[in-house]
Amino acid sequence: MPVNRLARTGDVISLYDNDFPDGDDHLGSDTAEGDRGTLVFNLDGAHYTLDYGPA
């Protein structure tokens, strides 16, 4: 699903979920490097990727 947020090279992006019974699980952090790329979030049993590039 698209996520429209502005991030710059060097920004640290963090991903959290909010589910029952333990809300706000930190699923990981990764750093945006360059114009395009893929961030990986794999803490707490998660496996999410986020592809980013110019809007």
ABEGO torsion letter per residue (X at the ends): XBBBBBBBBGBBBBBBBBBOABBGBBAEBBBBBEABEBBBBABGGBBBBBBBBBX
